[in-house]
Amino acid sequence: MNLRCVHELLYEGEGITRVYELYVDSAEVQNKINNKILEIASELINKEDDGIQISNIGPSWHSGITVLEDSRLHDVKKLFAHAVRLVENKDADLCNVAPRVIDEYFLTLESWLNLTYYGGGNSLHNHAGACWSGVYYPLISSSLSCDTGGQLIFHGKHSINEDYIFNLSELSRIIPRRSFTQVDPSDSLTIFPQTGLLIIFPSWLPHRVEPLLPPPSSSDGASYPFFHSRNSSSLCFSPSRLSLAFNFYTMLPRKSWIYDPYFFLPLHQQSSWDGHI
């Protein structure tokens, strides 16, 4: 996995915060990861009815928050831990501080799937309380482009109005997970997702996902997949985009995690990802 790009957002009086792009450059590994996630997503969407509502808006589906506990994704979970370790070490080096994970437990407690259809997106929110958050894209429709929405947008301190104020020095403070405030696009970072892309960012950083727009060619009468609620008809698994998101914490694990020897150990004591999926 390559650390492909480091984006910087300047916070006046608070220094610089960084968003990291990593890419699974092995086609074989990427295909194995993507196929496993697609298999599980297709199963879950029929087991969990309409999913849960968090920040998702419009035609979209949000799974439960234990996706990475599926035994089929054990190696994928190790890969994400490997990526977070790379990011933490890189970020600490850039900030000239010691990595936080050396003497602390570092584990993932939340992981979920987002299936997004045309018209769907995510409102402004963050993942308060976690340390690092990430999102991986196993499926991006070939019909999507920079002109069809779906951009992941991170917002700087001054791009959010006075109704969404927080102190970056108080990272343990619980701040709103959702907001419908207006934002200033001049103080933001925009990333257009690609298949095989993993984005890792500080969990407190506010972000949103622009709604997906049907491609221009849809005007010719072509059929494109939309989300159907179980209440109206059968669920369809043909999203325009699929992503797997997760939160990593630096705290003692929940009781249910004591049986997971991999994530019960401090990150530096865990076996490193060996490149196999």
PEHUUR-V122209 format. One record per backbone hydrogen bond with DSSP energy under -0.5 kcal/mol. CO is the residue of the C=O (numbers start at 0). NH is the residue of the N-H. If there is no record, write none. Layout:
# PEHUUR-V122209
CO;NH + CO;NH
This chain:
# PEHUUR-V122209
1;3 + 1;22 + 4;20 + 6;18 + 8;10 + 8;16 + 9;11 + 10;13 + 10;14 + 14;10 + 16;8 + 17;201 + 18;6 + 19;199 + 20;3 + 20;4 + 21;197 + 22;1 + 22;24 + 24;26 + 25;29 + 26;30 + 27;31 + 28;32 + 29;33 + 30;34 + 31;35 + 32;36 + 33;37 + 34;38 + 35;39 + 36;40 + 37;41 + 38;42 + 39;43 + 40;44 + 42;45 + 42;46 + 43;46 + 43;47 + 47;50 + 51;53 + 54;122 + 56;120 + 57;59 + 58;116 + 60;114 + 61;51 + 64;110 + 65;68 + 66;69 + 69;72 + 70;73 + 72;76 + 73;77 + 74;78 + 75;79 + 76;80 + 77;81 + 78;82 + 79;83 + 80;84 + 81;85 + 82;86 + 83;87 + 84;88 + 85;89 + 86;90 + 87;91 + 88;92 + 89;93 + 90;94 + 91;95 + 91;96 + 92;95 + 98;101 + 100;267 + 103;266 + 106;108 + 106;248 + 109;246 + 110;66 + 111;244 + 112;62 + 113;115 + 113;242 + 114;60 + 115;239 + 115;240 + 116;119 + 119;211 + 120;56 + 121;208 + 123;178 + 124;206 + 126;129 + 130;202 + 131;247 + 132;200 + 133;245 + 134;198 + 135;137 + 135;243 + 136;195 + 138;241 + 140;143 + 144;147 + 147;212 + 150;152 + 150;209 + 151;190 + 152;207 + 153;188 + 155;158 + 156;159 + 158;183 + 160;163 + 165;167 + 166;169 + 169;172 + 170;128 + 172;174 + 178;123 + 181;160 + 182;184 + 183;186 + 184;187 + 186;155 + 188;153 + 190;151 + 190;192 + 193;196 + 195;23 + 196;136 + 197;21 + 198;134 + 199;19 + 200;132 + 201;204 + 202;126 + 205;154 + 206;124 + 207;152 + 208;121 + 210;149 + 211;118 + 214;217 + 215;218 + 216;219 + 216;221 + 217;220 + 224;117 + 228;231 + 228;232 + 235;237 + 239;140 + 240;115 + 241;137 + 241;138 + 242;113 + 242;244 + 243;135 + 244;111 + 245;133 + 246;108 + 246;109 + 247;130 + 247;131 + 248;106 + 253;256 + 254;257 + 256;259 + 258;260 + 259;263 + 260;264 + 261;264 + 264;105 + 265;268 + 265;269 + 266;269
